[in-house]
């Protein structure tokens, strides 16, 4: 991976297009330190990872003798590693220390805001996201996160309005469309489901992303377009018979149209794959009504 390729992917992410940016990083070998750090920073799954743990230990060993820019970089990377390893408090500490040495390190300020968000400290997270945007209005990832946080904190219409403005500015930004669609469907209504469908269907290449296939299927159900949803969900099940999301969606879509035939088989399969009270309760109701 060349530096220019890595920078292109980072620019995608900075502009809120995490869907394509993260996919690009995940397709690269983990041996490149730049790729490694930014996979951690921008969306690799959290949890224990021997490679990350070893890299963190190496950084810690270097930290005591490091000075100046080298120390700032080490602290920033350590914050990224801690985020990956799900130690958010430690990540907050490292990003705070990095900013004390270099207050203009905007990525560290963004990640510090994100750490506060993960720690359920929205006031501080909002303040830091706003500082990022004051320093760089084009840091769209902070802008998007701020919108989502506003929605989470009860300012739904304000957050949605800003996300919609962003979608007009960047209509092909897959990460932005995904987050706007998620917000529109939580909670869902018919009008916002239709809006989500339009966002997805004007997005070039959406069919290549499972995230959008699932979102589109859900939006079809909420838009009361059950036959189209059933066709989509059946295609998903053909590709992966163990897709719990598709099974649950198909059950809902069939029930929406009154097509109860075969529901018990679907519910039984879903209960086998992911035992839960919902599937179990549905099976009991269907059995009482004699529906197979």
C-alpha positions, 0 to 999 in steps of 0.5 A: 500500500502506498502512502498516497493510497492510504491518504486517499482512504483517510481522506474518505474517512475524514469526510464521513465515508467510513464505509468505503474507507474502512473497507479499503484499509481492511483489504490491506496487509496488517504489516504496514504501520500506517494501515495498522494504526488507522484500521484501529482508529477508524473501525476495526472490531474491538477486542483482544488482538495479539498483533495490536497488543504487541505493538502497544507494548513496543510503543510503551517501551519507547515512550519513556525516552521519547521527546517532541514529535516522536512522543506525540505520535507514540501517545496518539498511536497508543490512544488508537490501540487502546480504543481497539482493545476497548480500553476507552478510559486509557484511550482518553488519557493518551489522547489528552496527553498527545493534545497537551504536547500538540494542541493542533493535532486534530485527529487526536481531538476528534478521537478524544471526543469519540472516547467521551462519547463512548463513556456517555459524556455527551457534553464534553464530546459535543464541545470537542467535536465543535472544537474540531470543526472550528479548527477544520470545518471540512472534518466531516467525520466530526460533523457527522458524529456531532449530528448523531450525538445531537439525535441521541441526546434528543435533538432529533430534528436538528441532527437530521436536518444537518445530516440531510444538508450533508447528504445534499453536499455529498450525495455519493458518500456511502458512510454518510448515507448509511448513518443518515439512513440508520437515523431515519429508521430509528424509530421508523415511519413510512415517510422516512423509510421511503426517504431512506430508500431514495437515498440508497437507490441513488447511491452508485454501487450500493448493491456491493455493500451488505450494509445497504442490502440490509438497510434497504430490506428494513426500509421496504418493510417500514414503507409497507412494501412487503412484497419487495421486501420479501423478494429481497430477503429471500435473495439474502437467504438464498445466499446465506441460509443462516442469515438471522436478520433476513429470516427475522425480516422475512417473518415480519414481511410475511406477517405484514401481508397475512402470508402465514404459511411457512412462518413456523418453519422460519421461526424454528430456524431463527430460534435454532440460530439465535435462541430468543424469546421473540422466536419462541413466543412466535412459535407458541402463538403459531402452534396455538393457531395451528399455523405451520 
